[in-house]
């Protein structure tokens, strides 16, 4: 069974559209990282909720700007 998907890697949100179902994923385009280890701690809505609420060694970043990847190390 073939499934048609469309993925929109937007600056603000990442969307996944599935034919026949509509938008099946709509999450902020954010990644939370541990600066000390480089470990990805959270993505999407969970990472967005961490902005401004974490110790200094944890950062939430938006790796996309203007429809392009701006930080290949974290994507």
N, CA, C and O atoms as a GROMACS GRO file, in nm:
protein
  300
    1UNK      N    1   0.085  -0.118   0.000
    1UNK     CA    2   0.000   0.000   0.000
    1UNK      C    3   0.089   0.124   0.000
    1UNK      O    4   0.168   0.143   0.092
    2UNK      N    5   0.078   0.206  -0.101
    2UNK     CA    6   0.157   0.328  -0.110
    2UNK      C    7   0.092   0.438  -0.027
    2UNK      O    8  -0.030   0.452  -0.025
    3UNK      N    9   0.175   0.515   0.042
    3UNK     CA   10   0.127   0.629   0.119
    3UNK      C   11   0.195   0.754   0.067
    3UNK      O   12   0.318   0.759   0.054
    4UNK      N   13   0.116   0.853   0.037
    4UNK     CA   14   0.171   0.979  -0.010
    4UNK      C   15   0.188   1.072   0.109
    4UNK      O   16   0.092   1.101   0.180
    5UNK      N   17   0.310   1.119   0.128
    5UNK     CA   18   0.342   1.210   0.238
    5UNK      C   19   0.400   1.339   0.183
    5UNK      O   20   0.466   1.340   0.079
    6UNK      N   21   0.375   1.446   0.254
    6UNK     CA   22   0.439   1.574   0.225
    6UNK      C   23   0.498   1.624   0.356
    6UNK      O   24   0.431   1.621   0.459
    7UNK      N   25   0.622   1.668   0.352
    7UNK     CA   26   0.690   1.719   0.472
    7UNK      C   27   0.729   1.863   0.448
    7UNK      O   28   0.795   1.895   0.349
    8UNK      N   29   0.688   1.950   0.539
    8UNK     CA   30   0.720   2.093   0.531
    8UNK      C   31   0.812   2.127   0.648
    8UNK      O   32   0.766   2.136   0.762
    9UNK      N   33   0.940   2.145   0.620
    9UNK     CA   34   1.037   2.183   0.723
    9UNK      C   35   1.037   2.334   0.734
    9UNK      O   36   1.123   2.402   0.677
   10UNK      N   37   0.943   2.387   0.807
   10UNK     CA   38   0.928   2.531   0.820
   10UNK      C   39   1.014   2.588   0.931
   10UNK      O   40   1.057   2.517   1.021
   11UNK      N   41   1.039   2.718   0.923
   11UNK     CA   42   1.118   2.787   1.025
   11UNK      C   43   1.050   2.780   1.160
   11UNK      O   44   1.117   2.758   1.261
   12UNK      N   45   0.920   2.798   1.165
   12UNK     CA   46   0.847   2.795   1.292
   12UNK      C   47   0.798   2.655   1.327
   12UNK      O   48   0.815   2.611   1.441
   13UNK      N   49   0.738   2.586   1.232
   13UNK     CA   50   0.682   2.453   1.257
   13UNK      C   51   0.719   2.355   1.148
   13UNK      O   52   0.742   2.393   1.033
   14UNK      N   53   0.725   2.228   1.185
   14UNK     CA   54   0.744   2.120   1.091
   14UNK      C   55   0.610   2.048   1.078
   14UNK      O   56   0.549   2.009   1.178
   15UNK      N   57   0.564   2.031   0.955
   15UNK     CA   58   0.435   1.967   0.929
   15UNK      C   59   0.455   1.841   0.847
   15UNK      O   60   0.541   1.836   0.758
   16UNK      N   61   0.375   1.740   0.876
   16UNK     CA   62   0.370   1.620   0.793
   16UNK      C   63   0.224   1.601   0.752
   16UNK      O   64   0.134   1.596   0.836
   17UNK      N   65   0.203   1.591   0.622
   17UNK     CA   66   0.070   1.573   0.566
   17UNK      C   67   0.063   1.434   0.504
   17UNK      O   68   0.153   1.394   0.431
   18UNK      N   69  -0.044   1.361   0.533
   18UNK     CA   70  -0.064   1.229   0.475
   18UNK      C   71  -0.192   1.231   0.391
   18UNK      O   72  -0.298   1.272   0.438
   19UNK      N   73  -0.179   1.188   0.267
   19UNK     CA   74  -0.293   1.185   0.176
   19UNK      C   75  -0.407   1.105   0.239
   19UNK      O   76  -0.388   0.992   0.285
   20UNK      N   77  -0.524   1.165   0.240
   20UNK     CA   78  -0.641   1.100   0.296
   20UNK      C   79  -0.661   1.123   0.445
   20UNK      O   80  -0.770   1.099   0.497
   21UNK      N   81  -0.557   1.171   0.514
   21UNK     CA   82  -0.567   1.196   0.658
   21UNK      C   83  -0.544   1.341   0.694
   21UNK      O   84  -0.583   1.385   0.803
   22UNK      N   85  -0.481   1.416   0.606
   22UNK     CA   86  -0.450   1.556   0.635
   22UNK      C   87  -0.320   1.568   0.713
   22UNK      O   88  -0.231   1.484   0.702
   23UNK      N   89  -0.310   1.673   0.792
   23UNK     CA   90  -0.188   1.698   0.871
   23UNK      C   91  -0.186   1.601   0.989
   23UNK      O   92  -0.276   1.601   1.073
   24UNK      N   93  -0.081   1.518   0.994
   24UNK     CA   94  -0.069   1.419   1.101
   24UNK      C   95   0.037   1.458   1.203
   24UNK      O   96   0.047   1.396   1.309
   25UNK      N   97   0.116   1.561   1.172
   25UNK     CA   98   0.216   1.611   1.267
   25UNK      C   99   0.230   1.761   1.246
   25UNK      O  100   0.246   1.807   1.132
   26UNK      N  101   0.226   1.836   1.354
   26UNK     CA  102   0.246   1.981   1.350
   26UNK      C  103   0.320   2.017   1.478
   26UNK      O  104   0.258   2.035   1.583
   27UNK      N  105   0.451   2.026   1.470
   27UNK     CA  106   0.536   2.050   1.587
   27UNK      C  107   0.628   2.169   1.562
   27UNK      O  108   0.668   2.194   1.447
   28UNK      N  109   0.663   2.244   1.666
   28UNK     CA  110   0.762   2.350   1.650
   28UNK      C  111   0.895   2.294   1.600
   28UNK      O  112   0.936   2.184   1.639
   29UNK      N  113   0.962   2.368   1.514
   29UNK     CA  114   1.094   2.327   1.461
   29UNK      C  115   1.202   2.369   1.560
   29UNK      O  116   1.278   2.462   1.535
   30UNK      N  117   1.208   2.298   1.673
   30UNK     CA  118   1.300   2.330   1.782
   30UNK      C  119   1.366   2.202   1.831
   30UNK      O  120   1.304   2.096   1.836
   31UNK      N  121   1.494   2.214   1.867
   31UNK     CA  122   1.568   2.103   1.925
   31UNK      C  123   1.632   2.152   2.055
   31UNK      O  124   1.693   2.259   2.057
   32UNK      N  125   1.620   2.075   2.163
   32UNK     CA  126   1.686   2.107   2.290
   32UNK      C  127   1.810   2.019   2.301
   32UNK      O  128   1.803   1.897   2.288
   33UNK      N  129   1.925   2.084   2.327
   33UNK     CA  130   2.053   2.014   2.333
   33UNK      C  131   2.124   2.038   2.465
   33UNK      O  132   2.110   2.144   2.526
   34UNK      N  133   2.198   1.938   2.507
   34UNK     CA  134   2.291   1.953   2.618
   34UNK      C  135   2.422   2.002   2.556
   34UNK      O  136   2.485   1.928   2.481
   35UNK      N  137   2.463   2.125   2.586
   35UNK     CA  138   2.586   2.182   2.528
   35UNK      C  139   2.710   2.105   2.568
   35UNK      O  140   2.807   2.100   2.493
   36UNK      N  141   2.708   2.045   2.686
   36UNK     CA  142   2.826   1.974   2.736
   36UNK      C  143   2.849   1.842   2.664
   36UNK      O  144   2.963   1.804   2.639
   37UNK      N  145   2.741   1.772   2.631
   37UNK     CA  146   2.755   1.639   2.571
   37UNK      C  147   2.713   1.633   2.424
   37UNK      O  148   2.747   1.538   2.354
   38UNK      N  149   2.638   1.735   2.379
   38UNK     CA  150   2.586   1.733   2.243
   38UNK      C  151   2.462   1.646   2.228
   38UNK      O  152   2.410   1.631   2.117
   39UNK      N  153   2.414   1.590   2.336
   39UNK     CA  154   2.297   1.501   2.334
   39UNK      C  155   2.169   1.580   2.305
   39UNK      O  156   2.146   1.686   2.362
   40UNK      N  157   2.086   1.525   2.216
   40UNK     CA  158   1.955   1.583   2.191
   40UNK      C  159   1.863   1.539   2.304
   40UNK      O  160   1.843   1.419   2.326
   41UNK      N  161   1.808   1.636   2.376
   41UNK     CA  162   1.723   1.606   2.491
   41UNK      C  163   1.575   1.604   2.456
   41UNK      O  164   1.498   1.529   2.516
   42UNK      N  165   1.535   1.685   2.360
   42UNK     CA  166   1.394   1.692   2.321
   42UNK      C  167   1.382   1.757   2.184
   42UNK      O  168   1.472   1.827   2.139
   43UNK      N  169   1.270   1.731   2.120
   43UNK     CA  170   1.240   1.794   1.991
   43UNK      C  171   1.096   1.843   1.993
   43UNK      O  172   1.016   1.803   2.077
   44UNK      N  173   1.065   1.930   1.899
   44UNK     CA  174   0.928   1.975   1.882
   44UNK      C  175   0.872   2.052   2.000
   44UNK      O  176   0.940   2.136   2.060
   45UNK      N  177   0.748   2.022   2.033
   45UNK     CA  178   0.675   2.094   2.139
   45UNK      C  179   0.746   2.082   2.274
   45UNK      O  180   0.753   2.179   2.350
   46UNK      N  181   0.798   1.964   2.304
   46UNK     CA  182   0.869   1.945   2.431
   46UNK      C  183   0.991   2.036   2.440
   46UNK      O  184   1.015   2.095   2.545
   47UNK      N  185   1.067   2.048   2.333
   47UNK     CA  186   1.184   2.136   2.331
   47UNK      C  187   1.141   2.282   2.340
   47UNK      O  188   1.205   2.361   2.410
   48UNK      N  189   1.034   2.318   2.271
   48UNK     CA  190   0.983   2.456   2.273
   48UNK      C  191   0.945   2.497   2.415
   48UNK      O  192   0.969   2.611   2.455
   49UNK      N  193   0.886   2.405   2.490
   49UNK     CA  194   0.845   2.435   2.627
   49UNK      C  195   0.965   2.454   2.721
   49UNK      O  196   0.950   2.508   2.830
   50UNK      N  197   1.083   2.410   2.679
   50UNK     CA  198   1.203   2.423   2.760
   50UNK      C  199   1.270   2.559   2.744
   50UNK      O  200   1.356   2.595   2.825
   51UNK      N  201   1.232   2.636   2.642
   51UNK     CA  202   1.297   2.765   2.616
   51UNK      C  203   1.284   2.855   2.738
   51UNK      O  204   1.174   2.881   2.787
   52UNK      N  205   1.399   2.902   2.788
   52UNK     CA  206   1.402   2.993   2.903
   52UNK      C  207   1.379   2.926   3.038
   52UNK      O  208   1.370   2.996   3.139
   53UNK      N  209   1.369   2.794   3.041
   53UNK     CA  210   1.339   2.724   3.166
   53UNK      C  211   1.441   2.616   3.200
   53UNK      O  212   1.412   2.524   3.276
   54UNK      N  213   1.560   2.628   3.144
   54UNK     CA  214   1.660   2.524   3.164
   54UNK      C  215   1.790   2.584   3.216
   54UNK      O  216   1.812   2.705   3.204
   55UNK      N  217   1.876   2.500   3.272
   55UNK     CA  218   2.009   2.549   3.311
   55UNK      C  219   2.086   2.595   3.186
   55UNK      O  220   2.050   2.560   3.074
   56UNK      N  221   2.190   2.673   3.206
   56UNK     CA  222   2.266   2.732   3.096
   56UNK      C  223   2.328   2.633   3.000
   56UNK      O  224   2.354   2.666   2.885
   57UNK      N  225   2.354   2.511   3.046
   57UNK     CA  226   2.418   2.413   2.958
   57UNK      C  227   2.317   2.343   2.865
   57UNK      O  228   2.357   2.264   2.779
   58UNK      N  229   2.188   2.371   2.882
   58UNK     CA  230   2.086   2.318   2.792
   58UNK      C  231   2.032   2.434   2.709
   58UNK      O  232   1.989   2.535   2.763
   59UNK      N  233   2.035   2.417   2.577
   59UNK     CA  234   1.987   2.522   2.488
   59UNK      C  235   1.880   2.467   2.395
   59UNK      O  236   1.886   2.351   2.352
   60UNK      N  237   1.784   2.551   2.364
   60UNK     CA  238   1.683   2.517   2.265
   60UNK      C  239   1.711   2.601   2.141
   60UNK      O  240   1.717   2.724   2.150
   61UNK      N  241   1.727   2.536   2.028
   61UNK     CA  242   1.764   2.606   1.905
   61UNK      C  243   1.666   2.573   1.793
   61UNK      O  244   1.603   2.468   1.792
   62UNK      N  245   1.657   2.666   1.700
   62UNK     CA  246   1.578   2.647   1.578
   62UNK      C  247   1.678   2.629   1.463
   62UNK      O  248   1.736   2.727   1.417
   63UNK      N  249   1.699   2.506   1.418
   63UNK     CA  250   1.801   2.481   1.316
   63UNK      C  251   1.761   2.518   1.173
   63UNK      O  252   1.840   2.500   1.080
   64UNK      N  253   1.639   2.570   1.155
   64UNK     CA  254   1.592   2.609   1.022
   64UNK      C  255   1.560   2.757   1.018
   64UNK      O  256   1.502   2.812   1.112
   65UNK      N  257   1.600   2.822   0.909
   65UNK     CA  258   1.566   2.964   0.889
   65UNK      C  259   1.541   2.985   0.740
   65UNK      O  260   1.621   2.942   0.657
   66UNK      N  261   1.432   3.051   0.709
   66UNK     CA  262   1.402   3.080   0.570
   66UNK      C  263   1.389   2.956   0.483
   66UNK      O  264   1.418   2.960   0.364
   67UNK      N  265   1.345   2.846   0.543
   67UNK     CA  266   1.328   2.722   0.468
   67UNK      C  267   1.456   2.645   0.444
   67UNK      O  268   1.455   2.547   0.370
   68UNK      N  269   1.566   2.688   0.506
   68UNK     CA  270   1.694   2.619   0.487
   68UNK      C  271   1.753   2.579   0.621
   68UNK      O  272   1.730   2.644   0.723
   69UNK      N  273   1.830   2.471   0.621
   69UNK     CA  274   1.898   2.427   0.742
   69UNK      C  275   2.013   2.522   0.770
   69UNK      O  276   2.096   2.547   0.682
   70UNK      N  277   2.019   2.576   0.892
   70UNK     CA  278   2.125   2.671   0.927
   70UNK      C  279   2.232   2.608   1.013
   70UNK      O  280   2.341   2.664   1.028
   71UNK      N  281   2.204   2.492   1.070
   71UNK     CA  282   2.303   2.425   1.156
   71UNK      C  283   2.300   2.275   1.126
   71UNK      O  284   2.218   2.202   1.179
   72UNK      N  285   2.392   2.232   1.041
   72UNK     CA  286   2.396   2.091   1.000
   72UNK      C  287   2.446   2.000   1.112
   72UNK      O  288   2.420   1.879   1.108
   73UNK      N  289   2.515   2.054   1.209
   73UNK     CA  290   2.567   1.972   1.319
   73UNK      C  291   2.456   1.915   1.406
   73UNK      O  292   2.471   1.806   1.460
   74UNK      N  293   2.346   1.988   1.420
   74UNK     CA  294   2.241   1.943   1.511
   74UNK      C  295   2.120   1.883   1.440
   74UNK      O  296   2.026   1.839   1.507
   75UNK      N  297   2.120   1.879   1.308
   75UNK     CA  298   2.004   1.824   1.236
   75UNK      C  299   2.029   1.684   1.191
   75UNK      O  300   1.941   1.622   1.130
   0.00000   0.00000   0.00000
